[in-house]
Each structure stands twice: as structure tokens, then as C-alpha cells.
Amino acid sequence: VAKDLGLQLLALKDRDAHVFDTGRTRYFFLDLQNGHLSMMEQVDREEICAAVAKCVLNFEILVKRPM
């Protein structure tokens, strides 16, 4: 995430970066030690998307100071 945003790893910590899932369940977390976006747990596609051909999990990353 740090690389994709063009930030140094320390800047993610200093700017209080957070991941927000748009659904009810929290699937992602941002590891501020290494800058990686990871899954909280294994995701069951059939449970989330059922018969939908294209399964999408939306999330947002908020980086503060300045926003």
C-alpha cells in the first residue's frame, strides 16, 4: 500500500492510515509494520457472492494528516 500510494512506510504510521471495508464484515487490515494489505481471515466466495459471476469486495484507505 505504501508503494502504491507513493509513501514511505513511516509515513503510513505517521499519517494514521486505516482500511475501511464498505460492507458489514471486516475483511482487510493494513499492517503498518510492513505496509501490506492483508485479509483478516479466509474468505468464502460462495457465502459472499453466491451466484454472482463477478465477486467484488470494496474497501477504502484513509490517510490522514493531511487528508
C-alpha positions as CSV (number, residue, x, y, z in Angstrom):
1,V,0.0,0.0,0.0
2,A,2.8,2.4,0.9
3,K,4.4,1.8,-2.6
4,D,1.0,2.2,-4.4
5,L,0.3,5.5,-2.6
6,G,3.8,6.7,-3.2
7,L,4.6,7.0,0.5
8,Q,7.4,5.8,2.7
9,L,6.4,3.1,5.3
10,L,7.0,5.5,8.2
11,A,4.5,8.0,6.5
12,L,1.7,5.4,6.8
13,K,2.2,5.2,10.5
14,D,2.7,9.0,11.0
15,R,-0.4,9.8,8.9
16,D,-2.6,7.3,10.7
17,A,-3.5,5.2,7.6
18,H,-6.6,2.9,8.0
19,V,-8.6,0.5,5.9
20,F,-12.4,0.7,5.9
21,D,-14.5,-2.1,4.4
22,T,-17.7,-0.9,2.8
23,G,-19.7,-3.9,4.0
24,R,-20.7,-5.2,7.4
25,T,-17.9,-7.6,7.7
26,R,-14.3,-6.5,8.1
27,Y,-12.2,-8.5,5.6
28,F,-9.0,-6.4,5.3
29,F,-6.3,-4.9,7.5
30,L,-3.4,-2.7,6.8
31,D,-0.2,-3.9,8.5
32,L,1.6,-0.7,9.4
33,Q,4.8,-2.7,10.2
34,N,5.3,-3.7,6.6
35,G,2.7,-1.7,4.6
36,H,0.9,-4.7,3.3
37,L,-2.8,-5.0,2.8
38,S,-3.9,-8.4,4.1
39,M,-7.0,-10.5,4.7
40,M,-8.4,-10.8,8.3
41,E,-9.5,-14.4,7.6
42,Q,-10.1,-16.7,4.7
43,V,-13.0,-15.6,2.5
44,D,-15.7,-17.9,1.3
45,R,-16.7,-16.7,-2.1
46,E,-19.9,-18.7,-2.3
47,E,-21.0,-17.2,1.0
48,I,-20.3,-13.6,0.0
49,C,-21.3,-13.6,-3.7
50,A,-23.5,-16.7,-4.1
51,A,-24.4,-16.9,-7.8
52,V,-22.8,-13.7,-9.0
53,A,-20.2,-14.2,-11.7
54,K,-18.0,-11.3,-10.7
55,C,-17.3,-11.1,-6.9
56,V,-16.0,-7.8,-5.6
57,L,-15.1,-6.7,-2.1
58,N,-14.9,-3.0,-1.8
59,F,-12.7,-1.1,0.7
60,E,-11.2,2.4,1.2
61,I,-7.9,3.5,2.6
62,L,-7.9,6.7,4.6
63,V,-4.6,8.5,5.1
64,K,-4.8,11.5,7.5
65,R,-2.6,14.5,8.2
66,P,-3.2,16.0,5.7
67,M,-6.1,14.1,4.3
